[in-house]
């Protein structure tokens, strides 16, 4: 922890979004330390979930925009305008289908890999059972000789 006199100088500004957290000089200077649009200084907690989903620039909650067809996606002003030009219910459905197709393809590869792995493990189990049977047979013969 910094000494008291350095702490006050180092953390010398309140976050302009939540107004609770202090913001350090480093946080203000680092890339993404302020909103791209309104240039409010943001603390680390406020910055964490406040990125444009398209260009990944820092934007505050007040400046983030969303598309009526893509409600869970945040955009900065520039990206929202560009996005809205090509977004409709149809293109949204097409993008969703494309993502689902990718997911299905990925699961098929995963399934094939698991089948291959299951085959390997089954072979290992067969080998272990054969080795066990041979060991039991050898033990049985040794016991018979001992009597």
N, C-alpha and C positions, 0 to 999 in steps of 0.2 A: 504494500500500500504506500502511496505517496505521502510525504510529510504534508501537514495541514496547509502550509502556505503554498506549496506546489499544487496540491489538490484543487484549491480554489482557482488557481490560474489555469490549470490544465483542463478542468471541467468547468468552463465559464459560461455555458449557454444552455438554456432549457430546450428540449426538443420542441419544435414548433408544431408538431402534429399531436402528440399526446400531452404535452406540457407537464409531464411528470419526471421524465428521465433527463439527467444532465448529459450534455454532448461534449465530448472532448475535442480539442483542436485537431487531433489526428482523424477523428470521425468526420469532421467537417471537410477536411482537405482530401480525404481518400475518395476515389471514384465511387459514385453512388451514394455519397453522403448527403445529397439533397435531392429534392424532387426535380425531375427533368423539366416540368412545365412551370410550376410556381416558384421553384428554387427555395422551398422551405427546408431548413436544416432538420434532419431526421436522426433520431437515436437508432442504435443497432436493432432494437426490438421492433420499432416501426418499419424499418427498412426491410426486415427479414421476409415478410410476406408480400411486400409491395413492389413487385416487378411486373413490367409489361410482359405478358406471356409470349409475345411475338419477338420483340427486340431485346428483352430482358433489361431494359433501362429502369432505373428507380423512379417510381411515381407514388405520390401520396394517395390515400384513399379518396380524397376529394377530387383529385384530377384523373383518377382511373375511370375509364369508360368501358361499357360492355355492349355487346351486340344482342339484339332481341332474340336471335336464333342461337346464340352461343352464350347463355347466361352465366356460366361458371368460368368464363375467360375474361381476364383483365387486359385492357389495351391502353397505351398512351394515345394522345390525340392523333398523332401522325399515323400510327398503325391502325387505329380504329377506322379512320377515313379510308385507308387503303383496303382494310378488311371488308368494310361494308359494301364496297364497289362490287366485290365478287361473292358476297354471301347471301344466300336465300335458304328457304326450307329445303329446296332440292340439293343445293351444294352441301348443306349441313348433313343431310341424309347420306349423300355420296361419300363425304369424309368419314362419317360414322361407319358406313359399310366397309370402306377401305381399311379403317383401323381394326374392325372385327375380322376381316379377311386376314390381315397380318397376324392377329392374335390366334386365329384358327391354324394358320400355317406354322406359327411358332409352337403351338401345342402338338401339332402332328410330328414336328421334329423331336420335341421332347418325348412324345410317346414312343417314337422309333428308337430313341436313345435308351429309354427305360426298358423296352423289349429286348434290345441287345444286351443290356446290363443284366436283365433277368435270365437270359440264356447263359451268360457267363457264370452267374451265381448258381444256376441249376447245375451246370457242369462241375463247378467247384464242389457242390453238395454231393453229386454223384461220385466224384473222385474221393471225397472224404468218407463216404459210406463204404466204398470199395476198400479203401485203406483200413477202415475199422473192421470190416468183415475179415480181411486177411489177418489182421492182428488178433482177432478173436479165434480164428482157426489155428493160428500159430500157438496161442496160449492154450487152447484145448489139447493140441498135440503134445505140448510140453508137460501138461498135467497128466496126460495118459502115460507118458514115459516115466514120470516120477512115481507112479504107483506100481 
